[in-house]
């Protein structure tokens, strides 16, 4: 579902809770958050469905018509339906090697969860009711170009 207006509306509601920058593996930090990727992926889980532990991939530079020079470091899940029986939670782990549970997030319509792409997570077994989520990415501006090679600015002396 490509919807730039919906992405902008959701971003305006969560922007205050986002970190000011996203650290990249390069020497220069990325940031600030500039919006949500307009391409939402809608997922539905029937009773008995689940999704194995995994990490999300980033949305790379040039993947977005609205943010052509940005990339994502964080995922956004928007729950579209309540879980009446508590099933279908999203479970977050410390790491792939350490299967220790950090937190289970139970679906509630309108609830938004934002997390780093590197965080291992899974969808637990969906219960009697169907689970619906919308998935997007938080987009970050590129790092500022290095100051080297731009020449020095010197004060004029009289």
ABEGO torsion letter per residue (X at the ends): XBBAAAAAAAAAAAAAABBABBBBABABBBOBBAEBBABBBBBBBBBGBBBBBBBBBBBBBGABAABAABBBABBBBBBABBBAAGBGBBBBBABAABABBABBBBBBBGBBBBBBAABBBBBBBBBABBBBBBBBBBBBBBBBBBABGAEBBBBBBX
